Amino acid sequence: MNTKNASLDMIKKTARTHLRNLQAVSPEVRSCALISFDGLLIASFFAEGVNGDRFSAMCASLLALSTQAAKEVGRGQLRQIILDGEHGPVLLIRAGMVGVLMVAANSSTNLGKLILDTRSTATDLGAMHLQAVE
């Protein structure tokens, strides 16, 4: 196994640990994933019936479009996207240079706590890239 593959495997393993920790502190999380900016699934825990590859591609597209929309109206760099669905929220939060963290939760979730927990995890995931580069 070459160094690049070993590094990628370590990032995936570490990302899965962070996602499990997020689910532990926020048990209302139904699905969560770390997705690259080009739509590739890095690590995930999806609810049954979710097509991870298709969903990852949609999240990357949504992030790209939302980033451009925020720039168009002078809102600066996009930090997060909150989708409010009938069955609960979906959050997309940048994870540094690694990608985007997606979290889908139950409708009974405390949105403020979910945002804080998700931001914290996104920060930790973003730091992985810096450690992998060093």
GIUR-V204152 format. One record per residue. PSI is psi in whole degrees, -180 to 180 (none if undefined). D_LAST is the distance of its C-alpha to the last C-alpha in Angstrom with 1 decimal. Layout:
psi;d_last
PSI;D_LAST
PSI;D_LAST
//
This chain:
psi;d_last
130;19.4
171;16.8
-39;13.0
-45;13.0
-39;15.8
-41;14.3
-42;11.2
-42;13.8
-39;16.1
-41;13.7
-44;13.2
-44;17.0
-46;17.8
-40;15.8
-43;17.4
-38;20.8
-44;20.5
-40;19.9
-41;22.9
-41;25.0
-39;24.4
-45;25.5
-32;28.6
-41;29.3
-19;29.4
79;31.1
-13;33.5
-5;35.1
123;32.1
-35;33.6
147;30.7
150;27.0
150;24.4
123;21.0
135;21.7
162;19.8
-20;21.2
12;23.2
11;24.8
136;23.2
123;23.2
-49;19.9
149;21.5
159;24.9
103;28.0
149;31.0
157;34.6
138;37.0
-3;38.1
129;35.0
101;33.9
-42;30.2
-45;29.6
-44;32.3
-39;31.3
-43;27.6
-41;29.0
-41;31.3
-41;28.6
-40;26.5
-43;29.8
-43;30.8
-45;27.5
-46;27.9
-42;31.6
-36;31.1
-45;28.4
-38;31.0
-42;33.8
-41;32.1
-41;31.5
-35;35.1
16;36.5
36;34.3
3;32.4
-162;29.0
132;25.8
131;26.7
-41;25.3
160;27.2
133;30.1
119;32.8
128;35.3
101;38.3
166;40.1
-34;43.3
12;41.5
170;38.6
156;35.6
126;32.7
140;29.6
118;26.9
132;24.0
139;20.9
68;17.7
-136;15.4
1;14.1
-45;14.4
-142;18.2
139;21.2
125;22.4
134;26.1
129;28.4
130;32.1
168;34.3
159;37.9
-19;40.3
0;41.0
150;37.5
108;37.0
-40;35.2
-46;33.9
-41;32.3
-43;30.9
-46;29.3
-46;27.7
-40;26.5
-42;25.1
-42;23.3
-45;21.8
-41;20.5
-40;19.3
-44;17.3
-42;15.7
-39;15.2
-33;13.6
-23;11.0
-41;10.1
-44;8.8
-39;6.4
-38;5.3
-32;5.6
-33;3.8
none;0.0
//
